[in-house]
């Protein structure tokens, strides 16, 4: 009987452990106290109402103090990030002013070359790093494509004539050199596939990488070449004008979004962008564009045309279409789980993160000037 009683007590303990939310029977409670070490607890009856309220108040104070500590930490991080961004922006702006004031248009062309290099590097590395490319043996081909296409895009403008006007290289010679590089890259690409890959999924991956290189060329190298065309055909001021408008639009979109933003513009792509910020930036940029056009003396360069149509059209494009370059960059980063294209600029990310909208505005600026503002330019 004693063994049977002990077994019943054990079963009661097991039932209590398995169903802790049910009220224990006296039998199971007795078994539990017999098998487990006693735990000293303060009976509920000994707590006075005042004591209970003080304990709850203390717990609430601890929770609020933890929350305030976390919020203070977040504020410090945001302030540190803001300082870093402001310092980087000041250094970039000061460096750009010094560079342009010292070297003028040739210096800006050299700067565009450097930007093209960085843009292409970031646009391809966001998918595959240089280390992965070297392991696959295709890193050199990646840069061969870049040199070949960039030579065809900007080579005829920069290498066709010497300073005295005598021919250095004809456009046809430059295009022939560019095509020779493309042909060599094609042959090297195929031979490399034959030597290092054997499965269908490997061929698919290699073709995707080749498509990536050409997509980066189409999206960042080709548009950026229009900066050089604008500088050479119309002057540095027009190239800087579209740059200023895009910067103004970006700033005003942020201010209007913070002050009035309620309705998301593209929540799946860029959750912080709002319709209020988008429309506010459009109106602000168009209002500033006319003053900026005249302040930079662009109407004089354009033959004294005092019409406000040209700056308004350019501002409308920089406000309505150019921001979608930034949205496309956000899609690429989101697709590959990246926050920024690189960490080249402290606090800002990479070159593409700063120039994504500029790359859309550059071709339009050149083509609009060529067709409507100064069609007599050769």
Secondary structure by P-SEA (a helix, b strand, c coil): caaaaaaaaaaaaaaaaacccccccaaaaaaaaacccbbbbcccccccaaaaaaaaaaaaaaaaaaaaaaaaaaaaaaaaaaaaaaaaaaaaaaaaaaaaaaccaaaaaaaaaaaaaaaaaaaaaccccaaaaaaaccaaaaaaaaaaaaaaacccccccccccccccccaaaaaaaaaaaaaaaaaaaaaaaacccccaaaaaaaaaaaaaaaaaaaccaaaaaaaaaaaacccaaaaaaaaaaaaaaaaaaaaaaaccccccccccccccccaaaaaaaaaaaaaaaaaaaaaacccccccccccaaaaaaaaaaacccaaaaaaaaaaaaaaacccccccccccccccccccaaaaaaaaaaaaaaacccccccc
